Amino acid sequence: MVSKKNKKSRKLSFVSPVLQEALAHFIENHPAKRIRKNLSRMILAHMIYESHSSSPYMAETLLDLEGLFVLLDAIEEEADTRKSIQ
C-alpha cells in the first residue's frame, strides 16, 4: 500500500503537457461533484430500468467507474483544499 505522502510526491512523467492542459481544462469546466452526482444517477437509472446488472460488461464498467470516482474525489478534495487556502 502506498502512503498518502508517497502518492502526492509521485511525478507523472508520462503525462505530456498537452494532456496536462486538457486535464486542467476539464477540471476547471466540469466540477467533480456534479460529474459524480450525474454519473451516480445515470448508473442507478440504468440498473433500475434496464435490469442489465447481470450483464458481463457491467462488472467491468462498475470497476472502471469506481476508479473514476476515486479520481473525482481527489479532484474535489484538491479543489476544496485550494479554496480553504485562498
C-alpha positions in Angstrom: 0.0 0.0 0.0 1.3 3.4 -0.9 1.1 6.1 1.8 -0.6 9.4 1.1 2.8 11.2 1.3 4.3 8.9 -1.4 1.2 9.3 -3.6 1.5 13.1 -3.5 5.2 13.0 -4.2 4.9 10.8 -7.3 5.6 12.6 -10.5 3.6 12.0 -13.6 6.4 12.0 -16.1 4.3 10.0 -18.5 1.8 12.9 -18.7 2.5 15.2 -21.6 2.0 18.9 -21.4 -1.0 18.6 -23.9 -2.6 16.0 -21.6 -1.9 18.2 -18.5 -3.6 21.2 -20.2 -6.6 19.1 -21.2 -6.9 17.7 -17.7 -6.7 21.2 -16.2 -9.3 22.5 -18.7 -11.6 19.6 -17.8 -11.2 20.1 -14.1 -11.9 23.9 -14.4 -15.0 23.4 -16.5 -16.6 20.2 -15.2 -17.0 20.2 -11.4 -16.1 16.8 -9.9 -19.1 16.9 -7.5 -21.5 17.4 -10.5 -20.0 14.7 -12.5 -20.1 12.2 -9.6 -23.8 13.1 -8.9 -24.8 12.8 -12.6 -22.9 9.5 -13.1 -24.4 8.0 -10.0 -27.9 8.9 -11.1 -27.3 7.6 -14.6 -25.9 4.2 -13.2 -28.8 3.9 -10.8 -31.4 4.6 -13.5 -29.7 2.1 -15.8 -29.7 -0.6 -13.2 -33.3 0.0 -12.1 -35.0 0.5 -15.5 -32.8 -1.7 -17.8 -32.2 -4.6 -15.3 -28.8 -5.4 -17.0 -26.9 -5.5 -13.8 -26.0 -9.1 -14.6 -24.6 -8.3 -18.0 -21.0 -9.4 -18.4 -19.8 -5.9 -19.2 -21.5 -4.4 -16.1 -18.9 -5.6 -13.6 -16.1 -4.3 -15.7 -17.9 -1.0 -16.2 -18.5 -0.6 -12.5 -14.9 -1.3 -11.8 -13.8 1.4 -14.2 -16.4 3.8 -12.7 -15.1 3.1 -9.3 -11.6 4.2 -10.4 -13.2 7.3 -12.0 -15.0 8.1 -8.7 -11.7 7.9 -6.8 -10.2 10.4 -9.3 -13.2 12.7 -8.9 -12.9 12.5 -5.1 -9.2 13.5 -5.4 -10.1 16.4 -7.7 -12.8 17.6 -5.4 -10.5 17.3 -2.3 -7.8 19.3 -4.1 -10.3 22.0 -5.1 -11.6 22.2 -1.5 -8.0 22.5 -0.2 -7.2 25.3 -2.7 -10.4 27.2 -1.7 -9.6 26.9 2.0 -6.1 28.3 1.4 -7.3 31.3 -0.5 
